[in-house]
Amino acid sequence: MYIEPKSDRLNLVFASDDKYLPYTAVTLASVLKNYKGNQPITVYLLLDRKMSNHHYNSFIKLMSLKSFDLNQIVVDASKFEGIKTSVGISIATYYRLLMHKLLPSNVEKVLYLDSDLIIRHSIDILYNVNFNGCYFAGVEDSISLDYNRKFGVPENGAHINAGVLLVNLAAIRKINFSEIIDDYILKNKYRICLGDQQIICELFFDKIKYVPVKWNVHGSMFVSNWVNTVLGVKNNMIVEEAKEAIKDPAIVHYTLKRKPWISLEHPKSELWFEYLSLTPYVGKIKKPTRNAKAKSNITGQKTVSRPLSKNWNNILSFKSNSNKDLQTIIKKVVPGYLLSIKKLRETRLKVDRIIQELNKIQGLNIQLPVAENGYKSFLEHIKIVPTGPTKKDQALKDDLDIRFKSMMNKLAKSCDKVFDPHAFINNIPENSVIQSNLVVSDVDGGQHENLKNIFKTNNICYDQKKWADFVVIHSLRLKQGMMWDSLEQAYLYDKMCLFIEVALFSGFASYFDKEATLIEKKVIGFIVDDLGNYYDARQPSRIEKTLNDPAFKLTDEQLILSKKLIKKIVDNKLTKYNKYTEINNANNLELIENSILVVEQKNGDASLHFAGIQDGDFSSMLKDACLNNPDNIVYLKRHPDNILGQKSFEINIEDFHNLVILPDNVSVISVLDKCHTVYTLSSQVGFEALLRGKRVKTYGLPFYSGWGLTDDTKACSRRTQKRSIEEIFYVICIMYSVYVNSIDGSIIDMEESLDFILDLRKS
C-alpha cells in the first residue's frame, strides 16, 4: 500500500561547487524572501568540498531574510567520472542521483533546485504537492517530445526539466535505486548527453508526475514566437496554462548560456540582479553591458541551417505589400542568408588553405574557378541562383573531386602497412576527443549513436576549435565544410583518420522510418577503414588493398566462419534494413522464377558518385536488362530510402514490354530468391546476389566488382586478383567491420550481431 512521504520540514537541496556558490546564494535568497509557509526550512548543500569560511559566512548572512538550517555534505562523485559534462551540465548535477544515500534516512522527500533560478512565489506550495505514487515530480520540459524520440522513450512518457525536481526519497529507497542507476550508467555511459535528467527520464518516465508549468519556466519559453512554434508541438503542455505561466512565472529558470551574469538578453535578467542585491555577493558579480541588440533570441534549440536556395528565391521573388512585410524579410530572411553566405565562404577558404598545402608539398597546381562578380558569381558555382547547372558548377565539382583525391593520396602515405580496426579500438584511451563530420543529432540519440560505444567516448563531434586525438569521417560530402575541417586536422597534423560507414548487414529500420523506435533505428555495425570508404573506387581502401594482396588467404577456420555466416544471412533473409524483409503483398503479386532484377539506388547517394556512375548509366542499365532479356520478366526494385523519403521515380513503363515495377511493399530479398541475374550500378543488393550464387552485372565500380565474380561494364585497373565470395565477405564483413550490442553497449562479433537483429524481428 502506497503512503505519501512525510515531511514536517521543507527540505531544499542544492548541488554546487566554489565557482557556483554565489549563484546558489541568489537562488536561495529568492526562496527566503518570498517564503510564506509554516514549515521550518532545511538547506542541504551537496559539494565537492567544504565551503571556505568566506562562502560559509556569506550563506549564514542570508538568514537575515528567513531562518533556515544549513547542512554541508561533501560528495564522492568518482562513480560519475568519465560521464559527459558541459557548460550547462557539470559533475555536480549527478549529485542528485545520490540524495537517497547522502541525506538522513528520516528525510523522506526533498525539493532539488538548480542554481540558475529565481523563485517568485512561496516555495511550500510546490513542495507540498502529492506524488501520487510517483518517484519524481517536475515541470514538463519545453521540448519533451523531441527528447523522448532522442532517448527512445514512448511519446506519452513524462520528461521533465530536472532543474526543479521534487524527489520521493522514501519511495526510491525501496527499489534498489542505486543498482538501477549503476546498471544504466554501465550500459549507457558514452551515450549520456543530458546529464542526470536523461537518466531519470529514460528510466522512470512512467513514475514522474507533472506539476504546473509556472514552477519552472525555462529560458526558451520567453521567446516571442515560442507559443506559436513550440507550445503543443514539441511538448504536451496545456496551452492556456503555459501562456499564463510565462506571464506570471513562479520560478524563472535561466537555462543554457542565457544566465544574467553572462548576458542581459533574457527578459527577466534584471530580476536576477534584484535578488543578487539581497546577498553578500552584491558588487562581486559584474553586470554584463547591454549590447544595442542581442545577437540571438533566447532559445532552447540549436540553429538549423536551411537550404540557401529557398531564402534566395524568397528575396528574388518577394513583392512587398507593406512596410511591415518588408521589415519582416529584412529581419528574418536576410540575416540568415548572409550568415549562410559567410559559412560557405569559410568552407571555400578552408579548402583553399588545404590545397595550398598540397600544392607546396606535391608540386600540384590546382585552382578553384574565380568568382568574378562577387557573391552572385560564387552563388552560381554552388547552385544557389535558380539558373540550373552551368559549366562553372561542373568546374567547382571537378575541382573538389581532384582536391579530395590528392589529399587522400597524401593521407594514405602516412598509414601503416597493416591496419586492424579491432586492435585499434581495443587500445583507444577512454573518452578520446574525436573530430568528425557527423552531426550531433545523428550521434546523440540518432542512427549512429553506437559509435560512442565502439570508440568508448561521448566526444564525437564537429568542433573546429577543439584539438582532436584522431579524426573520423562518415560519408564523403565534398561540399560539406565540416568534412574539410575534419580532414584538415588529420592532414595538417598527421593524425589518424578513420573512414566509417554502416556495415552491410547491420541495420534494422531505415533513417526515414518515422514509426521506428530508437533501438530499431540504431545501426549495430560499422565498417572501419584507415585508407578510405569501401565504396570509393577512386583510390584504394584498406578493404581493396587486402583483397588485392596476393599473400592474403583465408585460413580453414576463417573460410568455415564465412560460409557459416553467409548461410545464416541467406537462410534468414538478412539484408541492409532488416525490418522490411517480409512480404506484405497487398497486390497478391506472384513472383516469377528466372526473372531479372534491376536495382534502383538512393538519390544523391555517395556510393553512386564515388563508384564512377555517370548521367544516363541507370537508363542504359534498364534498357540493357529489358532488351537483352526479352523472354524474361524484368523487375525494377525501388530503394527503401527513396520510398520512405517520398522521392519520386518516373519512368515510361510502355517503353519496355517485359518491365514490372515492383510494389513498394515487396522485399528485395524475395525477388533475389526468384531471379537469376541482377543488374546494378553499385548497390549492396549485387553483393547479396553473389552470396546466393546469382549472376551480377555492374554498371559502376562497387567494392565487389573486378574480382572475377561479376560481369562488369567498367573496370578498375587496380584490382588484379581473383577472389571468392567467401574472401570478399570475410574482409568487408568480419575483418574490417565492428559490431556493438545496442542494449548494453558491448562489442560483439558478427554472428552475435545477426542474432541481435533476429531478436529484434521477434519483438
Secondary structure as UniProt FT lines:
FT   STRAND          10..16
FT   TURN            18..20
FT   HELIX           21..34
FT   STRAND          41..47
FT   HELIX           53..61
FT   HELIX           62..64
FT   STRAND          69..74
FT   HELIX           78..80
FT   TURN            81..82
FT   HELIX           91..98
FT   HELIX           99..102
FT   TURN            105..106
FT   STRAND          109..113
FT   STRAND          117..119
FT   HELIX           124..127
FT   TURN            132..133
FT   STRAND          136..138
FT   TURN            142..143
FT   HELIX           144..151
FT   TURN            155..156
FT   TURN            162..163
FT   STRAND          164..168
FT   HELIX           169..172
FT   TURN            173..176
FT   HELIX           177..188
FT   HELIX           189..191
FT   HELIX           195..203
FT   TURN            205..206
FT   STRAND          208..210
FT   HELIX           213..215
FT   STRAND          217..218
FT   HELIX           219..222
FT   TURN            224..225
FT   HELIX           226..229
FT   TURN            230..234
FT   HELIX           239..247
FT   STRAND          251..253
FT   TURN            256..257
FT   TURN            260..262
FT   TURN            267..268
FT   HELIX           269..276
FT   TURN            277..278
FT   TURN            280..284
FT   HELIX           308..317
FT   HELIX           323..328
FT   HELIX           329..333
FT   HELIX           334..362
FT   TURN            372..374
FT   HELIX           375..381
FT   TURN            382..383
FT   HELIX           391..413
FT   HELIX           421..426
FT   TURN            430..431
FT   STRAND          434..436
FT   HELIX           440..443
FT   TURN            447..449
FT   HELIX           450..455
FT   STRAND          460..461
FT   TURN            464..465
FT   STRAND          470..474
FT   TURN            478..479
FT   HELIX           481..493
FT   STRAND          497..502
FT   TURN            504..505
FT   TURN            511..512
FT   TURN            514..515
FT   HELIX           518..521
FT   STRAND          525..529
FT   TURN            534..535
FT   TURN            537..538
FT   HELIX           542..547
FT   TURN            550..551
FT   HELIX           556..571
FT   TURN            572..573
FT   TURN            578..579
FT   TURN            586..587
FT   TURN            593..594
FT   STRAND          595..599
FT   TURN            603..604
FT   HELIX           606..609
FT   TURN            610..612
FT   TURN            615..616
FT   HELIX           617..627
FT   TURN            630..631
FT   STRAND          634..637
FT   HELIX           640..644
FT   TURN            645..646
FT   HELIX           653..655
FT   TURN            657..658
FT   STRAND          659..661
FT   TURN            664..665
FT   HELIX           668..674
FT   STRAND          675..680
FT   HELIX           684..691
FT   TURN            692..693
FT   STRAND          695..698
FT   TURN            703..706
FT   STRAND          711..712
FT   TURN            717..718
FT   HELIX           725..729
FT   HELIX           730..735
FT   STRAND          737..740
FT   TURN            742..744
FT   STRAND          747..748
FT   HELIX           750..762
//
